[in-house]
Amino acid sequence: MKPVTLKDIAETLGISITTVSKALKGYPDVSKKTRALVKELAKTLNYKPNAFAVNLRTEESKTIGLIIPEIVHHFFSSVIKGIISQAEKKGYLVIILQSNESYELEKKQLDLLLSKRVDGILISLANGTADFKHLVEVIEQGKPLVMFDKIAKIVKCSKVIIDDRKAAYTATQHLIDTGCKRIAHFRGPLLPQNAIDRFLGYKKALLDNNMVYDPSLVYLFEDMTFEVGEMFAKKIMDEHTDVDGIFVNTDLVAIGAITEFNRQGVKIPEDISIVGFSNWFMSSAITPSLTTINQPGFEMGKKAFKQLYKEMKAKKNKKEVIPKIIELETVLVKRNSTK
């Protein structure tokens, strides 16, 4: 069946389309009786407003775009929940796209969202993103853009972040304070910015404590998976038997390492201590439970949408938007993988 239109209601009741439109909106210049008749018939016929026509009239699509590197990651799933919790309150639909850590796919997805005329865009960059022209173009087109977690510092837009360098310093300092003398770092990829900052925080903690920084103890990897954690645990046992502490870029990799150490009979934390990053739900379920940095994903999602909403409203009212940096606090969650 074809969708019911204002014209169908008007013809059925023998009144004008304008009167039907006003009645549905509750205009006082339409009599109470007519308003009641129109609303009753609209309900009976299951009338739905034409969203496309409304969008053209208001110049709002009531949709926003969200690009994230991966959906299954615990942190990003928490971010999504935070964004949607706020978007629903304001009547916005969220279009969620996954870049799969691909720069090329990220560019295509930005173009797609612009073609869909979304009102604003939230994005956490792919690991492979080193050129930011596609992001600058979005801003130059006047489209509100807010980055979160994995960002580009040189792009002039609002960002919701944590202090990754400080958090990594805290994690490494905890290993030092609990007696670790030889600390490795499972870094992840060279990019993005948060991987860089976590590495720099790790390195600074070593140097501040008069410990030697050894590049051979920094392990690079592109895919942050459970299997990578297992693989690097084996490498530690083969190449650096003197390592007694590891700071890992993300919990999933740390859990893989713990699993392999358990399999090989390496005692945690007696032989080796491990600190992760994110506070994934499995961190408290594995044995021994994982000491980690709590990264507030849900709160980050809420803050990101709220900032985007402010900027979308400012744009609609033709007001200047001044980019804002919103920094959330992190905490070290102490569990049984450290002494």
Secondary structure as GFF3:
##gff-version 3
##sequence-region A 1 339
A	DSSP	alpha_helix	6	13	.	.	.	ID=ss1
A	DSSP	alpha_helix	17	24	.	.	.	ID=ss2
A	DSSP	alpha_helix	32	44	.	.	.	ID=ss3
A	DSSP	alpha_helix	51	58	.	.	.	ID=ss4
A	DSSP	beta_strand	63	68	.	.	.	ID=ss5
A	DSSP	alpha_helix	74	89	.	.	.	ID=ss6
A	DSSP	beta_strand	93	98	.	.	.	ID=ss7
A	DSSP	alpha_helix	103	115	.	.	.	ID=ss8
A	DSSP	beta_strand	120	123	.	.	.	ID=ss9
A	DSSP	alpha_helix	133	140	.	.	.	ID=ss10
A	DSSP	beta_strand	145	148	.	.	.	ID=ss11
A	DSSP	beta_strand	158	162	.	.	.	ID=ss12
A	DSSP	alpha_helix	164	177	.	.	.	ID=ss13
A	DSSP	beta_strand	183	188	.	.	.	ID=ss14
A	DSSP	alpha_helix	193	208	.	.	.	ID=ss15
A	DSSP	three_ten_helix	215	217	.	.	.	ID=ss16
A	DSSP	beta_strand	218	220	.	.	.	ID=ss17
A	DSSP	alpha_helix	226	239	.	.	.	ID=ss18
A	DSSP	beta_strand	245	248	.	.	.	ID=ss19
A	DSSP	alpha_helix	251	263	.	.	.	ID=ss20
A	DSSP	beta_strand	273	278	.	.	.	ID=ss21
A	DSSP	three_ten_helix	281	284	.	.	.	ID=ss22
A	DSSP	beta_strand	291	294	.	.	.	ID=ss23
A	DSSP	alpha_helix	297	316	.	.	.	ID=ss24
A	DSSP	beta_strand	325	328	.	.	.	ID=ss25
A	DSSP	beta_strand	331	333	.	.	.	ID=ss26
###
